[in-house]
Amino acid sequence: MKNKVIWAVALSILIFVGFMGMMCQLKDNGIFYIKDIEGQRDYLNLFPIEGVTGDSTHGMIFRLEEGELSTKFYSLDSQQINNLLLAEREGVTGIEKYSYDYFNERFRKEPFVSTDSAPSKDAKIQHREGIYEEALEDIDLRGSEFMGGETVFVDKVDVYLYISKMDNKGDARVRTGITLQNQEGSYFYTRGDYKDGTTAFHQSFYDIGWQIEAISIKMGDSYYCMAIPNRECKGETSLFRIKEDGMRMNEEPYYNAKSLYEQEEYGNAEVLCSFPVDQDNRVLEMFAVGDQSIGIFRAQGESLIFEIYDTQGNIIAQDFLTEEMGGKVDEVEVDVIAWNENDVSIYVRTYQVFKESENAERWDGVVFGMYQVDEKGLKRLQCLDGQGGELLKVCRNNLVLDVFMEDYDGIWLPYHYRYQVGVRVMNGDTEKILYQGRFETDYNEDQYKIFTTYNIAKKAPYLEESMKNYFGGIISQRQRQIIKVLPIGGKVESIWWR
């Protein structure tokens, strides 16, 4: 028995040593450096960057500063390394940074903000005893048995904005000015009474409310909030300022089930500016522009408008993104990078989306825009519209940095993905390329693993024909690639909406 224990311990040590040896070999092997193609590398000094590269077993965090590239190896998969990088950027330290998840709410400091509804004062209301049958389709109520209940149907509802601090030590609720109206009276509020005396509530707004997004931005001692309407909304939406000391201070939970709906407003909400909401006018998105300004995208007729407001609700800059290609805008993506409170880069991409099959869409670019915000105001720069920017496109001092994916001339394979990454700096006025380089790697060699399972004999089918049903699997997980590039010293916010 003693010998078996010794052998087990020895085998464990051997496996561990082998694993560490393999990790050391992975760390030391491979090619990863910046290759200059044209221009002066000094132009990169204005844009220090860091990023994540690797596969499902190991990878690196790299930094490019003052033209010098440095790397730090991790025996983690690239997504875990990505979370580690984001944790470090958020100031998370110690062992906690290894469990950080950017998309998990418990790691976020933003307040809880949402929209809800109540019947308008001029709404037609119909009352019915018992819970509404349609509510029983909700997964939380499905199969429930109720002793009784109450339901009201209304033809018009007001949308309210609700915000609560994460510690529940302050909240506010305000009527937005947005209404939804249906002549058939299809909006409902219902209550079901269980046998044990407890109660369940449901309303039609739970199904449509997710389409009416609520956004909150924290600046100084105030929250700047807005409800983003959908195409069914009418009325107006406003930019509200709610100071922390103006929020209602209590210990009550957000939802207090005393009635079918609540028309109460509380907290001190100040209207800074308002925008009409109808078929031709909509606010599409709101976001922070540095620490002292707010960016708003809105549609007015056939025009897409980008505006910047100060914290008093005054417009300080405006630009019309005309539909230069004649296409309808379906999808908008925006990357906002704040270098400091007044120096901000904003990269906008708009697309028209075509559904080609049940599981496939084609995105055609409509309008692209690179904006520089500084002490001189808002300026639109030239940035090779529709080209590059797959990993990062950012501007500063009238220069544009573009980190993009490119084809590798040394290899042609079916279903080939572009793993090679280029970097260039352009003049934002003329689009002249001042520097171009490339992350020189051996990552393309990883693709050869894909073909080891295919018959390549002389009489075998063409490889492209054999690969029609190829979906990757564990082999493609071993494909190394650069998955993230971020500016050092720049606070990044990525936004998209459809």
VMD Tcl script that draws the C-alpha trace (Angstrom):
set ca {
  {0.00 0.00 0.00}
  {2.84 2.34 0.90}
  {4.50 1.73 -2.48}
  {1.25 2.53 -4.29}
  {1.02 5.88 -2.50}
  {4.63 6.70 -3.38}
  {4.02 5.79 -7.02}
  {0.84 7.91 -7.11}
  {2.67 10.91 -5.67}
  {5.56 10.41 -8.09}
  {3.16 10.16 -11.04}
  {1.38 13.36 -9.96}
  {4.70 15.19 -9.71}
  {5.73 13.87 -13.12}
  {2.47 15.05 -14.71}
  {2.82 18.46 -13.07}
  {6.42 18.83 -14.20}
  {5.42 17.79 -17.71}
  {2.60 20.31 -17.74}
  {4.86 23.11 -16.51}
  {7.47 22.13 -19.06}
  {4.90 22.31 -21.83}
  {3.73 25.73 -20.58}
  {7.31 27.00 -20.50}
  {7.83 25.73 -24.01}
  {4.66 27.46 -25.19}
  {5.80 30.64 -23.46}
  {9.19 30.65 -25.14}
  {8.15 29.33 -28.55}
  {6.27 31.26 -31.21}
  {6.68 34.51 -33.10}
  {5.14 37.78 -31.90}
  {6.58 41.17 -32.75}
  {5.80 44.38 -34.65}
  {7.12 44.54 -38.20}
  {7.44 47.99 -39.78}
  {6.16 48.23 -43.37}
  {6.23 51.95 -44.09}
  {6.49 55.27 -42.30}
  {7.89 56.08 -38.86}
  {6.97 54.02 -35.80}
  {7.14 57.19 -33.68}
  {3.55 57.93 -34.74}
  {2.47 55.02 -32.51}
  {3.71 56.89 -29.41}
  {0.48 58.89 -29.30}
  {-1.55 55.65 -29.15}
  {-0.22 53.21 -26.52}
  {-2.27 50.01 -26.69}
  {-2.67 46.72 -24.84}
  {-4.49 43.55 -25.79}
  {-5.10 39.83 -25.47}
  {-3.91 37.06 -27.72}
  {-4.07 33.28 -27.40}
  {-6.31 30.24 -27.76}
  {-8.34 27.94 -25.50}
  {-5.29 26.75 -23.52}
  {-2.91 29.67 -23.08}
  {-2.20 33.22 -24.16}
  {-0.66 36.61 -23.42}
  {-1.44 40.16 -22.48}
  {0.68 42.42 -24.69}
  {1.47 46.13 -24.47}
  {2.79 48.44 -27.17}
  {4.25 51.62 -25.66}
  {6.75 54.08 -27.14}
  {7.13 51.71 -30.07}
  {8.22 48.81 -27.84}
  {6.20 45.56 -27.57}
  {6.13 43.60 -24.29}
  {4.20 40.42 -23.37}
  {3.11 38.54 -20.23}
  {2.25 34.84 -20.53}
  {-0.71 33.09 -18.81}
  {-1.69 29.42 -18.80}
  {-5.37 30.46 -19.11}
  {-7.69 30.54 -22.10}
  {-7.96 33.79 -24.01}
  {-11.40 34.68 -22.59}
  {-10.12 34.30 -19.03}
  {-7.13 36.47 -19.91}
  {-9.51 39.00 -21.44}
  {-11.45 39.23 -18.16}
  {-8.15 39.56 -16.31}
  {-7.14 42.51 -18.49}
  {-10.52 44.20 -18.00}
  {-10.26 43.65 -14.23}
  {-6.86 45.36 -14.15}
  {-8.27 48.28 -16.15}
  {-11.09 48.60 -13.61}
  {-8.62 48.61 -10.71}
  {-9.58 45.16 -9.37}
  {-6.63 43.70 -7.46}
  {-5.67 40.55 -5.59}
  {-7.21 37.16 -6.23}
  {-10.56 38.78 -7.12}
  {-9.26 39.83 -10.51}
  {-9.03 36.15 -11.56}
  {-12.80 35.73 -11.10}
  {-13.77 39.08 -12.61}
  {-16.53 39.05 -15.21}
  {-17.19 42.35 -16.96}
  {-20.75 41.34 -17.85}
  {-21.72 40.19 -14.35}
  {-23.74 42.89 -12.59}
  {-22.12 42.25 -9.21}
  {-18.86 43.59 -10.64}
  {-20.49 46.70 -12.05}
  {-20.99 49.96 -10.19}
  {-23.82 51.35 -12.30}
  {-27.21 51.96 -10.65}
  {-30.25 49.89 -11.51}
  {-32.35 51.74 -14.08}
  {-35.46 50.58 -15.93}
  {-38.81 51.63 -17.38}
  {-42.29 50.68 -16.25}
  {-45.80 51.98 -16.91}
  {-49.18 53.04 -15.56}
  {-52.47 54.02 -17.24}
  {-52.56 57.55 -18.61}
  {-54.95 59.96 -16.91}
  {-57.11 60.09 -20.04}
  {-57.01 56.32 -20.66}
  {-60.18 54.24 -21.02}
  {-60.11 51.59 -18.27}
  {-62.06 48.33 -18.21}
  {-62.20 46.20 -15.05}
  {-62.56 42.42 -14.81}
  {-62.52 40.05 -11.85}
  {-59.88 37.32 -11.91}
  {-56.37 37.05 -13.34}
  {-55.94 37.59 -17.08}
  {-55.36 34.28 -18.89}
  {-52.59 35.66 -21.13}
  {-50.46 36.34 -18.06}
  {-50.43 32.61 -17.32}
  {-48.22 32.12 -20.38}
  {-45.39 33.77 -18.44}
  {-42.90 31.11 -17.36}
  {-43.03 32.27 -13.73}
  {-46.81 31.86 -13.56}
  {-47.25 28.86 -15.83}
  {-49.20 26.09 -14.09}
  {-50.15 28.32 -11.14}
  {-53.54 27.94 -9.48}
  {-55.21 31.11 -8.18}
  {-58.18 31.56 -5.88}
  {-59.09 34.87 -7.48}
  {-57.68 38.13 -8.71}
  {-58.25 41.35 -10.57}
  {-57.46 42.70 -14.07}
  {-57.76 46.09 -15.76}
  {-57.46 46.78 -19.50}
  {-56.40 50.20 -20.77}
  {-55.98 51.75 -24.21}
  {-53.19 54.19 -23.28}
  {-50.24 54.04 -20.86}
  {-47.57 56.44 -19.67}
  {-43.96 55.25 -19.49}
  {-42.06 55.92 -16.26}
  {-38.32 55.86 -15.62}
  {-37.07 54.28 -12.39}
  {-33.54 54.51 -10.97}
  {-32.13 53.02 -7.79}
  {-28.64 53.15 -6.30}
  {-27.00 49.76 -6.03}
  {-27.04 49.87 -2.21}
  {-30.82 50.57 -2.30}
  {-30.18 53.75 -0.30}
  {-31.99 56.03 -2.68}
  {-34.34 55.85 -5.67}
  {-36.44 58.02 -7.97}
  {-39.35 57.53 -10.36}
  {-40.52 60.03 -12.96}
  {-43.03 60.09 -15.83}
  {-41.04 60.36 -19.05}
  {-43.59 61.94 -21.40}
  {-43.64 58.81 -23.60}
  {-47.03 57.18 -24.22}
  {-48.19 53.97 -25.85}
  {-51.72 53.80 -27.21}
  {-53.83 51.02 -28.68}
  {-57.48 51.52 -29.52}
  {-58.24 47.89 -28.71}
  {-57.28 48.34 -25.06}
  {-54.68 45.54 -25.18}
  {-52.52 46.84 -22.31}
  {-53.37 45.05 -19.09}
  {-52.44 44.93 -15.39}
  {-53.43 41.81 -13.48}
  {-53.17 40.29 -10.01}
  {-53.53 36.65 -8.99}
  {-54.26 35.52 -5.40}
  {-52.72 32.21 -4.30}
  {-54.33 29.87 -1.76}
  {-51.67 30.68 0.83}
  {-52.57 34.37 0.79}
  {-49.61 35.54 -1.34}
  {-50.04 37.50 -4.56}
  {-48.56 37.51 -8.07}
  {-48.61 40.55 -10.37}
  {-48.12 40.80 -14.11}
  {-48.59 43.44 -16.80}
  {-48.30 43.68 -20.57}
  {-45.48 46.21 -20.21}
  {-43.20 43.37 -19.06}
  {-43.31 42.15 -22.65}
  {-42.81 45.51 -24.38}
  {-40.79 47.32 -21.72}
  {-37.52 45.70 -22.70}
  {-37.81 47.53 -26.03}
  {-37.93 50.87 -24.18}
  {-34.44 51.05 -22.78}
  {-33.52 53.23 -19.81}
  {-30.03 54.72 -19.64}
  {-28.25 56.36 -16.72}
  {-24.89 58.18 -16.67}
  {-23.17 59.17 -13.43}
  {-21.35 62.53 -13.53}
  {-20.30 64.21 -10.31}
  {-23.10 64.06 -7.75}
  {-25.84 63.54 -10.34}
  {-27.38 60.88 -12.55}
  {-28.33 61.83 -16.11}
  {-31.16 59.58 -17.28}
  {-33.27 59.06 -20.38}
  {-35.80 56.54 -21.71}
  {-35.06 55.41 -25.29}
  {-38.36 54.90 -27.15}
  {-39.27 52.28 -29.73}
  {-41.23 52.92 -32.93}
  {-44.60 52.51 -31.20}
  {-43.98 55.36 -28.76}
  {-45.42 58.87 -28.98}
  {-45.06 62.11 -27.03}
  {-41.59 63.19 -25.94}
  {-38.60 61.88 -24.08}
  {-36.45 64.02 -21.81}
  {-32.93 64.17 -20.47}
  {-33.36 64.18 -16.67}
  {-30.83 65.19 -14.03}
  {-31.37 63.51 -10.66}
  {-28.98 64.54 -7.90}
  {-28.00 61.95 -5.33}
  {-29.29 64.09 -2.48}
  {-32.58 64.51 -4.36}
  {-33.38 60.80 -4.42}
  {-35.98 59.30 -2.09}
  {-34.26 57.74 0.90}
  {-36.02 54.66 2.23}
  {-35.55 50.95 2.79}
  {-38.51 49.79 0.70}
  {-37.87 47.40 -2.21}
  {-38.28 48.59 -5.78}
  {-41.57 46.77 -6.33}
  {-44.23 47.30 -3.65}
  {-47.23 45.13 -4.53}
  {-50.02 47.28 -3.09}
  {-51.97 47.85 -6.30}
  {-52.13 46.76 -9.92}
  {-50.14 49.75 -11.02}
  {-48.47 52.79 -9.52}
  {-48.75 56.37 -10.82}
  {-46.65 57.88 -8.05}
  {-43.56 59.97 -8.86}
  {-40.82 60.57 -6.31}
  {-37.32 61.96 -6.17}
  {-36.25 65.34 -7.49}
  {-35.89 64.95 -11.26}
  {-35.00 68.03 -13.31}
  {-35.79 68.16 -17.05}
  {-32.76 69.51 -18.94}
  {-34.06 69.15 -22.50}
  {-36.76 67.23 -24.37}
  {-37.11 65.59 -27.79}
  {-40.28 64.78 -29.79}
  {-41.17 61.12 -30.24}
  {-43.24 59.96 -33.24}
  {-42.84 58.09 -36.52}
  {-40.37 60.68 -37.85}
  {-38.52 61.60 -34.65}
  {-36.77 59.24 -32.27}
  {-33.89 59.32 -29.82}
  {-31.72 56.28 -30.53}
  {-29.02 56.32 -27.85}
  {-27.37 58.37 -25.10}
  {-23.85 57.97 -23.68}
  {-21.14 59.84 -21.81}
  {-18.63 61.90 -23.79}
  {-15.81 62.30 -21.30}
  {-16.68 63.49 -17.80}
  {-18.59 66.66 -18.67}
  {-20.66 66.03 -21.82}
  {-23.42 63.77 -23.10}
  {-23.71 62.38 -26.62}
  {-27.10 61.71 -28.19}
  {-27.95 60.02 -31.49}
  {-31.43 60.72 -32.82}
  {-33.36 60.29 -36.04}
  {-35.20 63.19 -37.64}
  {-37.01 62.23 -40.81}
  {-34.42 60.57 -43.06}
  {-31.45 62.06 -41.19}
  {-29.31 60.54 -38.47}
  {-28.09 63.30 -36.13}
  {-25.26 63.20 -33.60}
  {-25.33 65.89 -30.90}
  {-23.32 66.71 -27.80}
  {-24.88 68.40 -24.76}
  {-23.32 69.83 -21.63}
  {-24.51 68.89 -18.13}
  {-27.00 71.78 -18.16}
  {-28.78 70.42 -21.24}
  {-27.32 72.96 -23.68}
  {-26.36 71.72 -27.14}
  {-22.68 72.39 -27.84}
  {-22.09 70.48 -31.09}
  {-24.10 68.82 -33.87}
  {-23.43 66.80 -37.02}
  {-25.81 65.29 -39.60}
  {-24.81 61.82 -40.78}
  {-26.54 61.83 -44.14}
  {-27.47 58.50 -45.66}
  {-24.78 58.80 -48.30}
  {-25.36 55.36 -49.80}
  {-29.14 55.68 -49.85}
  {-29.66 52.77 -47.45}
  {-31.90 52.54 -44.42}
  {-30.01 52.39 -41.11}
  {-30.90 49.22 -39.16}
  {-27.86 48.73 -36.93}
  {-25.60 51.29 -35.25}
  {-22.34 50.62 -33.41}
  {-20.39 53.27 -31.51}
  {-17.02 53.08 -29.74}
  {-16.41 55.95 -27.29}
  {-12.89 56.36 -25.93}
  {-12.23 59.12 -23.40}
  {-8.56 60.01 -23.08}
  {-9.48 62.55 -20.42}
  {-12.50 64.67 -19.48}
  {-12.32 66.84 -22.62}
  {-10.43 64.68 -25.15}
  {-12.69 61.98 -26.63}
  {-12.71 59.75 -29.72}
  {-16.03 58.50 -31.14}
  {-16.18 55.93 -33.95}
  {-19.63 55.35 -35.51}
  {-20.66 52.56 -37.90}
  {-24.18 52.25 -39.34}
  {-25.48 49.30 -41.37}
  {-28.46 48.15 -43.36}
  {-29.27 44.54 -42.45}
  {-30.62 42.01 -44.96}
  {-31.90 38.60 -43.86}
  {-30.52 36.07 -46.32}
  {-31.74 32.92 -44.57}
  {-33.13 31.78 -41.24}
  {-29.69 31.89 -39.61}
  {-27.79 34.35 -41.78}
  {-27.76 38.12 -42.21}
  {-25.81 40.41 -44.52}
  {-24.70 43.80 -43.18}
  {-24.07 46.54 -45.74}
  {-22.34 49.67 -44.47}
  {-24.33 52.91 -44.81}
  {-22.49 55.67 -42.94}
  {-19.19 55.60 -41.01}
  {-17.88 58.47 -38.93}
  {-14.81 59.22 -36.83}
  {-15.28 62.13 -34.43}
  {-12.70 63.98 -32.40}
  {-13.92 65.94 -29.37}
  {-11.48 68.32 -27.68}
  {-11.25 71.89 -26.42}
  {-11.89 73.11 -30.00}
  {-15.23 71.29 -30.21}
  {-16.45 68.47 -32.45}
  {-14.58 67.55 -35.64}
  {-15.27 64.76 -38.12}
  {-12.09 63.10 -39.39}
  {-11.38 61.00 -42.46}
  {-10.75 57.34 -41.62}
  {-10.98 55.11 -44.72}
  {-14.75 54.67 -44.31}
  {-15.82 51.05 -44.14}
  {-12.25 49.74 -44.07}
  {-10.37 48.35 -41.07}
  {-11.24 48.99 -37.47}
  {-12.09 45.37 -36.70}
  {-10.10 45.51 -33.45}
  {-9.71 49.24 -32.75}
  {-10.13 52.59 -34.48}
  {-9.46 55.71 -32.41}
  {-8.39 59.31 -33.01}
  {-6.38 61.95 -31.20}
  {-4.63 65.19 -32.22}
  {-6.05 64.90 -35.78}
  {-4.48 61.45 -36.18}
  {-6.33 58.13 -36.52}
  {-5.05 54.76 -35.25}
  {-6.49 51.72 -37.03}
  {-5.86 48.16 -35.79}
  {-7.31 45.87 -38.44}
  {-7.35 42.31 -39.75}
  {-5.84 41.54 -43.12}
  {-5.40 38.60 -45.46}
  {-2.20 36.62 -45.35}
  {-0.66 36.40 -48.80}
  {1.44 33.37 -47.90}
  {-1.51 31.00 -47.46}
  {-4.78 30.28 -49.24}
  {-7.15 27.76 -47.70}
  {-10.90 27.21 -47.89}
  {-12.83 28.82 -45.04}
  {-9.72 30.76 -44.15}
  {-10.12 33.34 -41.36}
  {-7.97 36.47 -41.25}
  {-5.70 35.99 -38.23}
  {-3.10 38.50 -39.35}
  {-3.40 41.92 -37.70}
  {-2.12 45.19 -39.12}
  {-1.73 48.61 -37.53}
  {-1.61 52.01 -39.19}
  {-1.72 55.70 -38.29}
  {-3.39 58.15 -40.69}
  {-3.74 61.89 -41.05}
  {-7.37 62.60 -40.11}
  {-7.68 65.42 -42.65}
  {-6.18 63.76 -45.72}
  {-6.30 59.99 -44.93}
  {-2.61 59.84 -45.81}
  {-0.98 56.82 -44.14}
  {1.88 58.01 -41.94}
  {2.81 54.61 -40.52}
  {1.89 51.01 -41.28}
  {3.05 47.88 -39.53}
  {1.98 44.34 -38.74}
  {1.88 42.02 -35.75}
  {4.20 39.36 -37.11}
  {3.12 35.94 -35.78}
  {3.10 32.26 -36.69}
  {-0.64 32.01 -35.97}
  {-1.57 31.06 -39.53}
  {0.30 27.78 -39.08}
  {-2.32 26.72 -36.52}
  {-4.80 26.31 -39.36}
  {-2.94 23.29 -40.66}
  {-4.38 21.35 -37.69}
  {-7.81 21.75 -39.27}
  {-6.86 19.61 -42.24}
  {-5.34 16.66 -40.40}
  {-8.73 14.91 -40.28}
  {-9.34 15.14 -44.03}
  {-8.38 12.70 -46.74}
  {-5.80 14.36 -48.98}
  {-4.97 11.31 -51.09}
  {-4.65 11.73 -54.84}
  {-8.19 10.51 -55.58}
  {-9.83 12.19 -52.57}
  {-12.53 14.86 -53.09}
  {-11.44 18.47 -53.34}
  {-10.72 19.82 -49.87}
  {-13.26 22.62 -50.17}
  {-15.96 20.07 -51.06}
  {-14.99 17.91 -48.07}
  {-15.17 20.85 -45.69}
  {-18.74 21.90 -46.45}
  {-19.94 20.55 -43.13}
  {-16.93 21.82 -41.15}
  {-17.91 23.61 -37.96}
  {-14.58 23.81 -36.16}
  {-14.89 22.08 -32.82}
  {-11.94 21.43 -30.54}
  {-9.36 21.82 -33.30}
  {-10.40 25.41 -34.07}
  {-10.25 26.18 -30.34}
  {-6.47 25.77 -30.66}
  {-6.29 28.57 -33.22}
  {-4.34 31.46 -31.72}
  {-5.60 34.94 -32.50}
  {-5.61 38.50 -31.20}
  {-9.06 38.90 -29.66}
  {-8.87 42.31 -27.97}
  {-7.03 45.61 -28.44}
  {-7.61 48.59 -26.12}
  {-5.94 51.99 -25.74}
  {-3.80 52.39 -22.63}
  {-5.04 55.39 -20.68}
  {-8.34 55.54 -22.56}
  {-11.68 54.70 -20.97}
  {-13.67 52.60 -23.45}
  {-17.43 52.25 -23.90}
  {-18.89 50.23 -26.77}
  {-22.55 50.72 -27.65}
  {-24.80 49.17 -30.29}
  {-28.48 49.28 -31.05}
  {-30.89 48.11 -33.74}
}
mol new
graphics top color blue
foreach p $ca { graphics top sphere $p radius 0.5 }
foreach p [lrange $ca 0 end-1] q [lrange $ca 1 end] { graphics top cylinder $p $q radius 0.2 }
display resetview
